[in-house]
Structures are given as structure tokens and as C-alpha cells.
């Protein structure tokens, strides 16, 4: 009789563990897919820009609202910090390491997309820093997207900004990296205390 009760319980635990493992793998695949897509698009568009826009002349795409114009940026996103190329490269490498470590705790597809956007963008720009002239770790990032009254940027910059907006949105919604929700956790505390109090009262009455 004892064996009959243990087996179903064990099977249920195994099923829950398997479900969590499958969800974790699926979330990891989302993260990898977003990272790879952002990185490949960034590098492909930069390669196109260096060839098609080599003369430095602007090319209207959506009229004057969006133009293509090739520039090489020694600074951070939107041409910030142009005198700190090596420092910015080190920061980008640190961001990549942090993203990879955080990915091991992923349980939310929203966070998987956000981290994928950040990692793909960081990898795209740090590739330029390492491989492009004038020197390794001092390479200038290829920028070619231009809006009115806005510094020239690239696809990696767009992904990084989208990641930042996603982090804010996910945090405001109370969604944690592992997929749990903060609001549910806070709501569960009073309910648990009340249930314990009720159990104590019932036991005392009995």
C-alpha cells in the first residue's frame, strides 16, 4: 500500500521536473535565437553599409526622416564617450559575461528576448571594436542609420535600446528573471499567514 502511494507521487514530481526542464530549454532556445538573429543582422547590415555607402554621401530611405550615411564611431552608442574606446570595449565585454551568466537562470520568455537583444547588440558592437581599424580593442564601430537631429547609429544600438526598454517594462510588471511574479509572491504571504492562523484556531477549538 505504501509503495502504491509513493509511485504516483514520484511520477508527479518527475513530470513537474520534466516540464520545468522543457520550459527552461525552450526559454534558452528563445534567448539564443534572438541573440543570433540580432548579431547576424547587425554584422550583415554593417558589411552592406561599408560597401554601399563608402563614398560617405547620405542616401535617403524614408525621405529625410531616415537616411543611410556611413560613419565610424570610436565611442559608445550614439557617439557618446568617443575618447574612451578601450574602456567602452571592456564594459561591453563585461556586459556579455553578465548576460551569459544571467541566461543560466532564465525562466521567462520576455527576459529571454530582452537578454537576447542586449547580448546580440553588445556582441555586434564589440566585434567591431576587436576586428576593425585602427587597432584591436580600439576599433571604430560602423554606424549608418541617421534620423533628423540625432547621432548616426546602427542595428546593434537599436537592439540595446529595445533591451533597456524591455527591462523596464518587465520590472514594472513584476516579472522576475526566472518567470515568477513579485506581485503574486507578496499576495501569497498574507494568505499563508491567514491560513496558518485559521489552522491554529481550528486546532485550538478542537
PyMOL commands that set and color helices and strands:
alter all, ss='L'
color gray80, all
select helices_A, chain A and resi 2-52+77-79+85-103+109-131+155-172+182-205
alter helices_A, ss='H'
color red, helices_A
select strands_A, chain A and resi 59-62+66-73+141-147
alter strands_A, ss='S'
color yellow, strands_A
deselect
rebuild
show_as cartoon
